[in-house]
């Protein structure tokens, strides 16, 4: 399937909808939800959960899109609070069946809601 991630290149990436990639998508969704579920956690636990989540998102994005060294360098300059989770969610959502146009519409609606 084609997944467009403009932060790395203008043309869509070709990403196989293989069992391996779908399982990685589910794993990253779990990790992202666990990073948001910090109620009743100590500050140290929260830092460890969030650090692990950042590592997992990088591995997921780099491996799934098969980023080259130059693109990985771009990744390291992205905003950790908005761009990286959005990219991970986009890739994961596409692999889990969300069409590109539906994703783009949800991004536009979220942007409008922020204003």
Helices and strands as residue ranges (DSSP letters): E 2-3, E 13-14, H 19-36, H 43-65, H 69-76, H 83-95, H 100-114
